[in-house]
Amino acid sequence: KLYWQEGYGVFSLGGKQLETAVNYVKNQKIHHSQGTAIAALEKNGDPPDTS
């Protein structure tokens, strides 16, 4: 059975979005400290199935 480990996920990006995504991750600590984190990129999807 294949499943994601809790706390991990994946996003699909196009080439034009790559630089923006890399910069967001590089500056993630700053986003969190300044309250500028993008919620949709920080947590996505349903909680893991623990059954």
mmCIF entry with sequence, helices, sheets and N, C-alpha, C, O atoms, coordinates in Angstrom:
data_MODEL
# 
_entry.id   MODEL 
# 
_entity.id                         1 
_entity.type                       polymer 
_entity.pdbx_number_of_molecules   1 
# 
_entity_poly.entity_id                      1 
_entity_poly.type                           'polypeptide(L)' 
_entity_poly.nstd_linkage                   no 
_entity_poly.nstd_monomer                   no 
_entity_poly.pdbx_seq_one_letter_code       KLYWQEGYGVFSLGGKQLETAVNYVKNQKIHHSQGTAIAALEKNGDPPDTS 
_entity_poly.pdbx_seq_one_letter_code_can   KLYWQEGYGVFSLGGKQLETAVNYVKNQKIHHSQGTAIAALEKNGDPPDTS 
_entity_poly.pdbx_strand_id                 A 
# 
loop_
_entity_poly_seq.entity_id 
_entity_poly_seq.num 
_entity_poly_seq.mon_id 
_entity_poly_seq.hetero 
1 1  LYS n 
1 2  LEU n 
1 3  TYR n 
1 4  TRP n 
1 5  GLN n 
1 6  GLU n 
1 7  GLY n 
1 8  TYR n 
1 9  GLY n 
1 10 VAL n 
1 11 PHE n 
1 12 SER n 
1 13 LEU n 
1 14 GLY n 
1 15 GLY n 
1 16 LYS n 
1 17 GLN n 
1 18 LEU n 
1 19 GLU n 
1 20 THR n 
1 21 ALA n 
1 22 VAL n 
1 23 ASN n 
1 24 TYR n 
1 25 VAL n 
1 26 LYS n 
1 27 ASN n 
1 28 GLN n 
1 29 LYS n 
1 30 ILE n 
1 31 HIS n 
1 32 HIS n 
1 33 SER n 
1 34 GLN n 
1 35 GLY n 
1 36 THR n 
1 37 ALA n 
1 38 ILE n 
1 39 ALA n 
1 40 ALA n 
1 41 LEU n 
1 42 GLU n 
1 43 LYS n 
1 44 ASN n 
1 45 GLY n 
1 46 ASP n 
1 47 PRO n 
1 48 PRO n 
1 49 ASP n 
1 50 THR n 
1 51 SER n 
# 
_struct_asym.id          A 
_struct_asym.entity_id   1 
# 
loop_
_struct_conf.conf_type_id 
_struct_conf.id 
_struct_conf.pdbx_PDB_helix_id 
_struct_conf.beg_label_comp_id 
_struct_conf.beg_label_asym_id 
_struct_conf.beg_label_seq_id 
_struct_conf.pdbx_beg_PDB_ins_code 
_struct_conf.end_label_comp_id 
_struct_conf.end_label_asym_id 
_struct_conf.end_label_seq_id 
_struct_conf.pdbx_end_PDB_ins_code 
_struct_conf.beg_auth_comp_id 
_struct_conf.beg_auth_asym_id 
_struct_conf.beg_auth_seq_id 
_struct_conf.end_auth_comp_id 
_struct_conf.end_auth_asym_id 
_struct_conf.end_auth_seq_id 
_struct_conf.pdbx_PDB_helix_class 
_struct_conf.details 
_struct_conf.pdbx_PDB_helix_length 
HELX_P HELX_P1 AA1 GLY A 15 ? GLN A 17 ? GLY A 15 GLN A 17 5 ? 3 
HELX_P HELX_P2 AA2 LEU A 18 ? LYS A 26 ? LEU A 18 LYS A 26 1 ? 9 
HELX_P HELX_P3 AA3 GLN A 28 ? GLN A 34 ? GLN A 28 GLN A 34 1 ? 7 
HELX_P HELX_P4 AA4 ALA A 39 ? GLU A 42 ? ALA A 39 GLU A 42 1 ? 4 
# 
_struct_conf_type.id          HELX_P 
_struct_conf_type.criteria    ? 
_struct_conf_type.reference   ? 
# 
loop_
_atom_site.group_PDB 
_atom_site.id 
_atom_site.type_symbol 
_atom_site.label_atom_id 
_atom_site.label_alt_id 
_atom_site.label_comp_id 
_atom_site.label_asym_id 
_atom_site.label_entity_id 
_atom_site.label_seq_id 
_atom_site.pdbx_PDB_ins_code 
_atom_site.Cartn_x 
_atom_site.Cartn_y 
_atom_site.Cartn_z 
_atom_site.occupancy 
_atom_site.B_iso_or_equiv 
_atom_site.pdbx_formal_charge 
_atom_site.auth_seq_id 
_atom_site.auth_comp_id 
_atom_site.auth_asym_id 
_atom_site.auth_atom_id 
_atom_site.pdbx_PDB_model_num 
ATOM 1   N N  . LYS A 1 1  ? 0.854  -1.179 0.000   1.00 0.00 ? 1  LYS A N  1 
ATOM 2   C CA . LYS A 1 1  ? 0.000  0.000  0.000   1.00 0.00 ? 1  LYS A CA 1 
ATOM 3   C C  . LYS A 1 1  ? 0.897  1.239  0.000   1.00 0.00 ? 1  LYS A C  1 
ATOM 4   O O  . LYS A 1 1  ? 1.818  1.345  0.809   1.00 0.00 ? 1  LYS A O  1 
ATOM 5   N N  . LEU A 1 2  ? 0.628  2.149  -0.889  1.00 0.00 ? 2  LEU A N  1 
ATOM 6   C CA . LEU A 1 2  ? 1.378  3.391  -0.994  1.00 0.00 ? 2  LEU A CA 1 
ATOM 7   C C  . LEU A 1 2  ? 0.590  4.505  -0.318  1.00 0.00 ? 2  LEU A C  1 
ATOM 8   O O  . LEU A 1 2  ? -0.609 4.655  -0.557  1.00 0.00 ? 2  LEU A O  1 
ATOM 9   N N  . TYR A 1 3  ? 1.253  5.280  0.516   1.00 0.00 ? 3  TYR A N  1 
ATOM 10  C CA . TYR A 1 3  ? 0.606  6.416  1.159   1.00 0.00 ? 3  TYR A CA 1 
ATOM 11  C C  . TYR A 1 3  ? 1.659  7.447  1.538   1.00 0.00 ? 3  TYR A C  1 
ATOM 12  O O  . TYR A 1 3  ? 2.841  7.128  1.670   1.00 0.00 ? 3  TYR A O  1 
ATOM 13  N N  . TRP A 1 4  ? 1.214  8.687  1.709   1.00 0.00 ? 4  TRP A N  1 
ATOM 14  C CA . TRP A 1 4  ? 2.109  9.763  2.138   1.00 0.00 ? 4  TRP A CA 1 
ATOM 15  C C  . TRP A 1 4  ? 2.299  9.687  3.637   1.00 0.00 ? 4  TRP A C  1 
ATOM 16  O O  . TRP A 1 4  ? 1.355  9.417  4.380   1.00 0.00 ? 4  TRP A O  1 
ATOM 17  N N  . GLN A 1 5  ? 3.513  9.925  4.076   1.00 0.00 ? 5  GLN A N  1 
ATOM 18  C CA . GLN A 1 5  ? 3.776  10.030 5.508   1.00 0.00 ? 5  GLN A CA 1 
ATOM 19  C C  . GLN A 1 5  ? 3.083  11.293 6.013   1.00 0.00 ? 5  GLN A C  1 
ATOM 20  O O  . GLN A 1 5  ? 3.048  12.303 5.310   1.00 0.00 ? 5  GLN A O  1 
ATOM 21  N N  . GLU A 1 6  ? 2.540  11.243 7.207   1.00 0.00 ? 6  GLU A N  1 
ATOM 22  C CA . GLU A 1 6  ? 1.833  12.380 7.773   1.00 0.00 ? 6  GLU A CA 1 
ATOM 23  C C  . GLU A 1 6  ? 2.719  13.623 7.730   1.00 0.00 ? 6  GLU A C  1 
ATOM 24  O O  . GLU A 1 6  ? 3.902  13.575 8.069   1.00 0.00 ? 6  GLU A O  1 
ATOM 25  N N  . GLY A 1 7  ? 2.127  14.724 7.308   1.00 0.00 ? 7  GLY A N  1 
ATOM 26  C CA . GLY A 1 7  ? 2.847  15.985 7.258   1.00 0.00 ? 7  GLY A CA 1 
ATOM 27  C C  . GLY A 1 7  ? 3.508  16.291 5.925   1.00 0.00 ? 7  GLY A C  1 
ATOM 28  O O  . GLY A 1 7  ? 4.119  17.349 5.775   1.00 0.00 ? 7  GLY A O  1 
ATOM 29  N N  . TYR A 1 8  ? 3.403  15.391 4.953   1.00 0.00 ? 8  TYR A N  1 
ATOM 30  C CA . TYR A 1 8  ? 4.021  15.598 3.644   1.00 0.00 ? 8  TYR A CA 1 
ATOM 31  C C  . TYR A 1 8  ? 2.959  15.618 2.556   1.00 0.00 ? 8  TYR A C  1 
ATOM 32  O O  . TYR A 1 8  ? 1.864  15.085 2.738   1.00 0.00 ? 8  TYR A O  1 
ATOM 33  N N  . GLY A 1 9  ? 3.279  16.221 1.447   1.00 0.00 ? 9  GLY A N  1 
ATOM 34  C CA . GLY A 1 9  ? 2.347  16.274 0.332   1.00 0.00 ? 9  GLY A CA 1 
ATOM 35  C C  . GLY A 1 9  ? 3.083  16.639 -0.937  1.00 0.00 ? 9  GLY A C  1 
ATOM 36  O O  . GLY A 1 9  ? 4.312  16.711 -0.958  1.00 0.00 ? 9  GLY A O  1 
ATOM 37  N N  . VAL A 1 10 ? 2.332  16.867 -1.986  1.00 0.00 ? 10 VAL A N  1 
ATOM 38  C CA . VAL A 1 10 ? 2.934  17.188 -3.278  1.00 0.00 ? 10 VAL A CA 1 
ATOM 39  C C  . VAL A 1 10 ? 2.042  18.185 -4.016  1.00 0.00 ? 10 VAL A C  1 
ATOM 40  O O  . VAL A 1 10 ? 0.819  18.157 -3.887  1.00 0.00 ? 10 VAL A O  1 
ATOM 41  N N  . PHE A 1 11 ? 2.671  19.058 -4.785  1.00 0.00 ? 11 PHE A N  1 
ATOM 42  C CA . PHE A 1 11 ? 1.967  20.003 -5.636  1.00 0.00 ? 11 PHE A CA 1 
ATOM 43  C C  . PHE A 1 11 ? 2.502  19.856 -7.048  1.00 0.00 ? 11 PHE A C  1 
ATOM 44  O O  . PHE A 1 11 ? 3.673  19.530 -7.242  1.00 0.00 ? 11 PHE A O  1 
ATOM 45  N N  . SER A 1 12 ? 1.668  20.090 -8.013  1.00 0.00 ? 12 SER A N  1 
ATOM 46  C CA . SER A 1 12 ? 2.078  20.085 -9.412  1.00 0.00 ? 12 SER A CA 1 
ATOM 47  C C  . SER A 1 12 ? 2.231  21.537 -9.864  1.00 0.00 ? 12 SER A C  1 
ATOM 48  O O  . SER A 1 12 ? 1.329  22.353 -9.670  1.00 0.00 ? 12 SER A O  1 
ATOM 49  N N  . LEU A 1 13 ? 3.379  21.853 -10.467 1.00 0.00 ? 13 LEU A N  1 
ATOM 50  C CA . LEU A 1 13 ? 3.644  23.214 -10.916 1.00 0.00 ? 13 LEU A CA 1 
ATOM 51  C C  . LEU A 1 13 ? 4.022  23.225 -12.386 1.00 0.00 ? 13 LEU A C  1 
ATOM 52  O O  . LEU A 1 13 ? 4.558  22.251 -12.914 1.00 0.00 ? 13 LEU A O  1 
ATOM 53  N N  . GLY A 1 14 ? 3.734  24.339 -13.034 1.00 0.00 ? 14 GLY A N  1 
ATOM 54  C CA . GLY A 1 14 ? 4.214  24.551 -14.394 1.00 0.00 ? 14 GLY A CA 1 
ATOM 55  C C  . GLY A 1 14 ? 5.554  25.276 -14.346 1.00 0.00 ? 14 GLY A C  1 
ATOM 56  O O  . GLY A 1 14 ? 5.925  25.821 -13.307 1.00 0.00 ? 14 GLY A O  1 
ATOM 57  N N  . GLY A 1 15 ? 6.267  25.289 -15.435 1.00 0.00 ? 15 GLY A N  1 
ATOM 58  C CA . GLY A 1 15 ? 7.576  25.919 -15.494 1.00 0.00 ? 15 GLY A CA 1 
ATOM 59  C C  . GLY A 1 15 ? 7.575  27.382 -15.083 1.00 0.00 ? 15 GLY A C  1 
ATOM 60  O O  . GLY A 1 15 ? 8.525  27.851 -14.457 1.00 0.00 ? 15 GLY A O  1 
ATOM 61  N N  . LYS A 1 16 ? 6.522  28.105 -15.427 1.00 0.00 ? 16 LYS A N  1 
ATOM 62  C CA . LYS A 1 16 ? 6.434  29.527 -15.078 1.00 0.00 ? 16 LYS A CA 1 
ATOM 63  C C  . LYS A 1 16 ? 6.270  29.743 -13.579 1.00 0.00 ? 16 LYS A C  1 
ATOM 64  O O  . LYS A 1 16 ? 6.551  30.835 -13.083 1.00 0.00 ? 16 LYS A O  1 
ATOM 65  N N  . GLN A 1 17 ? 5.826  28.739 -12.858 1.00 0.00 ? 17 GLN A N  1 
ATOM 66  C CA . GLN A 1 17 ? 5.586  28.856 -11.418 1.00 0.00 ? 17 GLN A CA 1 
ATOM 67  C C  . GLN A 1 17 ? 6.782  28.403 -10.581 1.00 0.00 ? 17 GLN A C  1 
ATOM 68  O O  . GLN A 1 17 ? 6.800  28.613 -9.368  1.00 0.00 ? 17 GLN A O  1 
ATOM 69  N N  . LEU A 1 18 ? 7.767  27.791 -11.206 1.00 0.00 ? 18 LEU A N  1 
ATOM 70  C CA . LEU A 1 18 ? 8.874  27.188 -10.469 1.00 0.00 ? 18 LEU A CA 1 
ATOM 71  C C  . LEU A 1 18 ? 9.660  28.207 -9.651  1.00 0.00 ? 18 LEU A C  1 
ATOM 72  O O  . LEU A 1 18 ? 9.909  27.972 -8.468  1.00 0.00 ? 18 LEU A O  1 
ATOM 73  N N  . GLU A 1 19 ? 10.051 29.311 -10.234 1.00 0.00 ? 19 GLU A N  1 
ATOM 74  C CA . GLU A 1 19 ? 10.847 30.306 -9.514  1.00 0.00 ? 19 GLU A CA 1 
ATOM 75  C C  . GLU A 1 19 ? 10.090 30.841 -8.300  1.00 0.00 ? 19 GLU A C  1 
ATOM 76  O O  . GLU A 1 19 ? 10.673 31.003 -7.227  1.00 0.00 ? 19 GLU A O  1 
ATOM 77  N N  . THR A 1 20 ? 8.805  31.112 -8.462  1.00 0.00 ? 20 THR A N  1 
ATOM 78  C CA . THR A 1 20 ? 7.980  31.594 -7.351  1.00 0.00 ? 20 THR A CA 1 
ATOM 79  C C  . THR A 1 20 ? 7.916  30.562 -6.236  1.00 0.00 ? 20 THR A C  1 
ATOM 80  O O  . THR A 1 20 ? 8.032  30.910 -5.061  1.00 0.00 ? 20 THR A O  1 
ATOM 81  N N  . ALA A 1 21 ? 7.732  29.304 -6.591  1.00 0.00 ? 21 ALA A N  1 
ATOM 82  C CA . ALA A 1 21 ? 7.646  28.240 -5.591  1.00 0.00 ? 21 ALA A CA 1 
ATOM 83  C C  . ALA A 1 21 ? 8.967  28.071 -4.844  1.00 0.00 ? 21 ALA A C  1 
ATOM 84  O O  . ALA A 1 21 ? 8.971  27.930 -3.621  1.00 0.00 ? 21 ALA A O  1 
ATOM 85  N N  . VAL A 1 22 ? 10.075 28.084 -5.559  1.00 0.00 ? 22 VAL A N  1 
ATOM 86  C CA . VAL A 1 22 ? 11.392 27.941 -4.926  1.00 0.00 ? 22 VAL A CA 1 
ATOM 87  C C  . VAL A 1 22 ? 11.639 29.101 -3.969  1.00 0.00 ? 22 VAL A C  1 
ATOM 88  O O  . VAL A 1 22 ? 12.107 28.888 -2.850  1.00 0.00 ? 22 VAL A O  1 
ATOM 89  N N  . ASN A 1 23 ? 11.335 30.314 -4.388  1.00 0.00 ? 23 ASN A N  1 
ATOM 90  C CA . ASN A 1 23 ? 11.522 31.474 -3.512  1.00 0.00 ? 23 ASN A CA 1 
ATOM 91  C C  . ASN A 1 23 ? 10.630 31.401 -2.284  1.00 0.00 ? 23 ASN A C  1 
ATOM 92  O O  . ASN A 1 23 ? 11.049 31.781 -1.191  1.00 0.00 ? 23 ASN A O  1 
ATOM 93  N N  . TYR A 1 24 ? 9.410  30.918 -2.448  1.00 0.00 ? 24 TYR A N  1 
ATOM 94  C CA . TYR A 1 24 ? 8.507  30.787 -1.300  1.00 0.00 ? 24 TYR A CA 1 
ATOM 95  C C  . TYR A 1 24 ? 9.099  29.833 -0.270  1.00 0.00 ? 24 TYR A C  1 
ATOM 96  O O  . TYR A 1 24 ? 9.108  30.140 0.922   1.00 0.00 ? 24 TYR A O  1 
ATOM 97  N N  . VAL A 1 25 ? 9.587  28.695 -0.710  1.00 0.00 ? 25 VAL A N  1 
ATOM 98  C CA . VAL A 1 25 ? 10.159 27.708 0.211   1.00 0.00 ? 25 VAL A CA 1 
ATOM 99  C C  . VAL A 1 25 ? 11.427 28.258 0.858   1.00 0.00 ? 25 VAL A C  1 
ATOM 100 O O  . VAL A 1 25 ? 11.628 28.082 2.060   1.00 0.00 ? 25 VAL A O  1 
ATOM 101 N N  . LYS A 1 26 ? 12.277 28.912 0.091   1.00 0.00 ? 26 LYS A N  1 
ATOM 102 C CA . LYS A 1 26 ? 13.513 29.490 0.645   1.00 0.00 ? 26 LYS A CA 1 
ATOM 103 C C  . LYS A 1 26 ? 13.215 30.504 1.745   1.00 0.00 ? 26 LYS A C  1 
ATOM 104 O O  . LYS A 1 26 ? 13.978 30.629 2.703   1.00 0.00 ? 26 LYS A O  1 
ATOM 105 N N  . ASN A 1 27 ? 12.109 31.224 1.606   1.00 0.00 ? 27 ASN A N  1 
ATOM 106 C CA . ASN A 1 27 ? 11.755 32.277 2.565   1.00 0.00 ? 27 ASN A CA 1 
ATOM 107 C C  . ASN A 1 27 ? 10.634 31.868 3.511   1.00 0.00 ? 27 ASN A C  1 
ATOM 108 O O  . ASN A 1 27 ? 9.971  32.726 4.095   1.00 0.00 ? 27 ASN A O  1 
ATOM 109 N N  . GLN A 1 28 ? 10.418 30.574 3.666   1.00 0.00 ? 28 GLN A N  1 
ATOM 110 C CA . GLN A 1 28 ? 9.291  30.092 4.461   1.00 0.00 ? 28 GLN A CA 1 
ATOM 111 C C  . GLN A 1 28 ? 9.360  30.569 5.914   1.00 0.00 ? 28 GLN A C  1 
ATOM 112 O O  . GLN A 1 28 ? 8.333  30.948 6.478   1.00 0.00 ? 28 GLN A O  1 
ATOM 113 N N  . LYS A 1 29 ? 10.539 30.559 6.530   1.00 0.00 ? 29 LYS A N  1 
ATOM 114 C CA . LYS A 1 29 ? 10.658 31.031 7.920   1.00 0.00 ? 29 LYS A CA 1 
ATOM 115 C C  . LYS A 1 29 ? 10.260 32.498 8.034   1.00 0.00 ? 29 LYS A C  1 
ATOM 116 O O  . LYS A 1 29 ? 9.618  32.896 9.007   1.00 0.00 ? 29 LYS A O  1 
ATOM 117 N N  . ILE A 1 30 ? 10.635 33.292 7.053   1.00 0.00 ? 30 ILE A N  1 
ATOM 118 C CA . ILE A 1 30 ? 10.265 34.708 7.054   1.00 0.00 ? 30 ILE A CA 1 
ATOM 119 C C  . ILE A 1 30 ? 8.753  34.851 6.914   1.00 0.00 ? 30 ILE A C  1 
ATOM 120 O O  . ILE A 1 30 ? 8.138  35.645 7.625   1.00 0.00 ? 30 ILE A O  1 
ATOM 121 N N  . HIS A 1 31 ? 8.151  34.089 6.005   1.00 0.00 ? 31 HIS A N  1 
ATOM 122 C CA . HIS A 1 31 ? 6.691  34.145 5.833   1.00 0.00 ? 31 HIS A CA 1 
ATOM 123 C C  . HIS A 1 31 ? 5.979  33.841 7.146   1.00 0.00 ? 31 HIS A C  1 
ATOM 124 O O  . HIS A 1 31 ? 5.011  34.514 7.500   1.00 0.00 ? 31 HIS A O  1 
ATOM 125 N N  . HIS A 1 32 ? 6.452  32.837 7.864   1.00 0.00 ? 32 HIS A N  1 
ATOM 126 C CA . HIS A 1 32 ? 5.808  32.464 9.124   1.00 0.00 ? 32 HIS A CA 1 
ATOM 127 C C  . HIS A 1 32 ? 6.003  33.546 10.179  1.00 0.00 ? 32 HIS A C  1 
ATOM 128 O O  . HIS A 1 32 ? 5.063  33.870 10.905  1.00 0.00 ? 32 HIS A O  1 
ATOM 129 N N  . SER A 1 33 ? 7.195  34.107 10.279  1.00 0.00 ? 33 SER A N  1 
ATOM 130 C CA . SER A 1 33 ? 7.460  35.115 11.310  1.00 0.00 ? 33 SER A CA 1 
ATOM 131 C C  . SER A 1 33 ? 6.731  36.427 11.025  1.00 0.00 ? 33 SER A C  1 
ATOM 132 O O  . SER A 1 33 ? 6.381  37.150 11.958  1.00 0.00 ? 33 SER A O  1 
ATOM 133 N N  . GLN A 1 34 ? 6.501  36.743 9.758   1.00 0.00 ? 34 GLN A N  1 
ATOM 134 C CA . GLN A 1 34 ? 5.831  37.991 9.384   1.00 0.00 ? 34 GLN A CA 1 
ATOM 135 C C  . GLN A 1 34 ? 4.335  37.816 9.138   1.00 0.00 ? 34 GLN A C  1 
ATOM 136 O O  . GLN A 1 34 ? 3.633  38.787 8.858   1.00 0.00 ? 34 GLN A O  1 
ATOM 137 N N  . GLY A 1 35 ? 3.851  36.589 9.243   1.00 0.00 ? 35 GLY A N  1 
ATOM 138 C CA . GLY A 1 35 ? 2.431  36.332 9.020   1.00 0.00 ? 35 GLY A CA 1 
ATOM 139 C C  . GLY A 1 35 ? 2.029  36.427 7.558   1.00 0.00 ? 35 GLY A C  1 
ATOM 140 O O  . GLY A 1 35 ? 0.870  36.702 7.248   1.00 0.00 ? 35 GLY A O  1 
ATOM 141 N N  . THR A 1 36 ? 2.986  36.199 6.650   1.00 0.00 ? 36 THR A N  1 
ATOM 142 C CA . THR A 1 36 ? 2.681  36.286 5.219   1.00 0.00 ? 36 THR A CA 1 
ATOM 143 C C  . THR A 1 36 ? 2.637  34.914 4.550   1.00 0.00 ? 36 THR A C  1 
ATOM 144 O O  . THR A 1 36 ? 2.686  34.819 3.324   1.00 0.00 ? 36 THR A O  1 
ATOM 145 N N  . ALA A 1 37 ? 2.545  33.860 5.345   1.00 0.00 ? 37 ALA A N  1 
ATOM 146 C CA . ALA A 1 37 ? 2.465  32.503 4.793   1.00 0.00 ? 37 ALA A CA 1 
ATOM 147 C C  . ALA A 1 37 ? 1.163  32.347 4.015   1.00 0.00 ? 37 ALA A C  1 
ATOM 148 O O  . ALA A 1 37 ? 0.136  32.912 4.392   1.00 0.00 ? 37 ALA A O  1 
ATOM 149 N N  . ILE A 1 38 ? 1.208  31.594 2.948   1.00 0.00 ? 38 ILE A N  1 
ATOM 150 C CA . ILE A 1 38 ? 0.020  31.325 2.128   1.00 0.00 ? 38 ILE A CA 1 
ATOM 151 C C  . ILE A 1 38 ? -0.603 30.026 2.637   1.00 0.00 ? 38 ILE A C  1 
ATOM 152 O O  . ILE A 1 38 ? -0.045 28.945 2.451   1.00 0.00 ? 38 ILE A O  1 
ATOM 153 N N  . ALA A 1 39 ? -1.757 30.144 3.276   1.00 0.00 ? 39 ALA A N  1 
ATOM 154 C CA . ALA A 1 39 ? -2.388 28.998 3.937   1.00 0.00 ? 39 ALA A CA 1 
ATOM 155 C C  . ALA A 1 39 ? -2.568 27.805 2.998   1.00 0.00 ? 39 ALA A C  1 
ATOM 156 O O  . ALA A 1 39 ? -2.362 26.663 3.409   1.00 0.00 ? 39 ALA A O  1 
ATOM 157 N N  . ALA A 1 40 ? -2.942 28.050 1.765   1.00 0.00 ? 40 ALA A N  1 
ATOM 158 C CA . ALA A 1 40 ? -3.185 26.950 0.821   1.00 0.00 ? 40 ALA A CA 1 
ATOM 159 C C  . ALA A 1 40 ? -1.916 26.162 0.520   1.00 0.00 ? 40 ALA A C  1 
ATOM 160 O O  . ALA A 1 40 ? -1.990 24.994 0.138   1.00 0.00 ? 40 ALA A O  1 
ATOM 161 N N  . LEU A 1 41 ? -0.750 26.788 0.687   1.00 0.00 ? 41 LEU A N  1 
ATOM 162 C CA . LEU A 1 41 ? 0.507  26.089 0.445   1.00 0.00 ? 41 LEU A CA 1 
ATOM 163 C C  . LEU A 1 41 ? 1.054  25.429 1.705   1.00 0.00 ? 41 LEU A C  1 
ATOM 164 O O  . LEU A 1 41 ? 1.903  24.541 1.625   1.00 0.00 ? 41 LEU A O  1 
ATOM 165 N N  . GLU A 1 42 ? 0.580  25.850 2.845   1.00 0.00 ? 42 GLU A N  1 
ATOM 166 C CA . GLU A 1 42 ? 1.086  25.327 4.108   1.00 0.00 ? 42 GLU A CA 1 
ATOM 167 C C  . GLU A 1 42 ? 0.385  24.047 4.539   1.00 0.00 ? 42 GLU A C  1 
ATOM 168 O O  . GLU A 1 42 ? 1.016  23.158 5.110   1.00 0.00 ? 42 GLU A O  1 
ATOM 169 N N  . LYS A 1 43 ? -0.890 23.946 4.276   1.00 0.00 ? 43 LYS A N  1 
ATOM 170 C CA . LYS A 1 43 ? -1.638 22.748 4.656   1.00 0.00 ? 43 LYS A CA 1 
ATOM 171 C C  . LYS A 1 43 ? -2.666 22.503 3.569   1.00 0.00 ? 43 LYS A C  1 
ATOM 172 O O  . LYS A 1 43 ? -3.405 23.404 3.173   1.00 0.00 ? 43 LYS A O  1 
ATOM 173 N N  . ASN A 1 44 ? -2.700 21.282 3.099   1.00 0.00 ? 44 ASN A N  1 
ATOM 174 C CA . ASN A 1 44 ? -3.604 20.986 1.997   1.00 0.00 ? 44 ASN A CA 1 
ATOM 175 C C  . ASN A 1 44 ? -4.143 19.576 2.162   1.00 0.00 ? 44 ASN A C  1 
ATOM 176 O O  . ASN A 1 44 ? -3.417 18.671 2.573   1.00 0.00 ? 44 ASN A O  1 
ATOM 177 N N  . GLY A 1 45 ? -5.384 19.397 1.850   1.00 0.00 ? 45 GLY A N  1 
ATOM 178 C CA . GLY A 1 45 ? -5.958 18.056 1.847   1.00 0.00 ? 45 GLY A CA 1 
ATOM 179 C C  . GLY A 1 45 ? -6.604 17.672 3.156   1.00 0.00 ? 45 GLY A C  1 
ATOM 180 O O  . GLY A 1 45 ? -6.735 18.474 4.081   1.00 0.00 ? 45 GLY A O  1 
ATOM 181 N N  . ASP A 1 46 ? -7.003 16.418 3.199   1.00 0.00 ? 46 ASP A N  1 
ATOM 182 C CA . ASP A 1 46 ? -7.678 15.869 4.362   1.00 0.00 ? 46 ASP A CA 1 
ATOM 183 C C  . ASP A 1 46 ? -6.666 15.283 5.330   1.00 0.00 ? 46 ASP A C  1 
ATOM 184 O O  . ASP A 1 46 ? -5.554 14.943 4.928   1.00 0.00 ? 46 ASP A O  1 
ATOM 185 N N  . PRO A 1 47 ? -7.037 15.159 6.607   1.00 0.00 ? 47 PRO A N  1 
ATOM 186 C CA . PRO A 1 47 ? -6.148 14.491 7.554   1.00 0.00 ? 47 PRO A CA 1 
ATOM 187 C C  . PRO A 1 47 ? -5.890 13.051 7.109   1.00 0.00 ? 47 PRO A C  1 
ATOM 188 O O  . PRO A 1 47 ? -6.711 12.464 6.404   1.00 0.00 ? 47 PRO A O  1 
ATOM 189 N N  . PRO A 1 48 ? -4.758 12.482 7.515   1.00 0.00 ? 48 PRO A N  1 
ATOM 190 C CA . PRO A 1 48 ? -4.466 11.103 7.098   1.00 0.00 ? 48 PRO A CA 1 
ATOM 191 C C  . PRO A 1 48 ? -5.482 10.111 7.638   1.00 0.00 ? 48 PRO A C  1 
ATOM 192 O O  . PRO A 1 48 ? -6.033 10.296 8.723   1.00 0.00 ? 48 PRO A O  1 
ATOM 193 N N  . ASP A 1 49 ? -5.722 9.062  6.876   1.00 0.00 ? 49 ASP A N  1 
ATOM 194 C CA . ASP A 1 49 ? -6.626 7.989  7.289   1.00 0.00 ? 49 ASP A CA 1 
ATOM 195 C C  . ASP A 1 49 ? -5.883 7.100  8.272   1.00 0.00 ? 49 ASP A C  1 
ATOM 196 O O  . ASP A 1 49 ? -4.890 6.468  7.910   1.00 0.00 ? 49 ASP A O  1 
ATOM 197 N N  . THR A 1 50 ? -6.349 7.045  9.499   1.00 0.00 ? 50 THR A N  1 
ATOM 198 C CA . THR A 1 50 ? -5.673 6.247  10.528  1.00 0.00 ? 50 THR A CA 1 
ATOM 199 C C  . THR A 1 50 ? -6.367 4.922  10.789  1.00 0.00 ? 50 THR A C  1 
ATOM 200 O O  . THR A 1 50 ? -6.067 4.243  11.771  1.00 0.00 ? 50 THR A O  1 
ATOM 201 N N  . SER A 1 51 ? -7.300 4.547  9.905   1.00 0.00 ? 51 SER A N  1 
ATOM 202 C CA . SER A 1 51 ? -8.019 3.285  10.123  1.00 0.00 ? 51 SER A CA 1 
ATOM 203 C C  . SER A 1 51 ? -7.194 2.090  9.718   1.00 0.00 ? 51 SER A C  1 
ATOM 204 O O  . SER A 1 51 ? -7.653 0.954  9.837   1.00 0.00 ? 51 SER A O  1 
# 
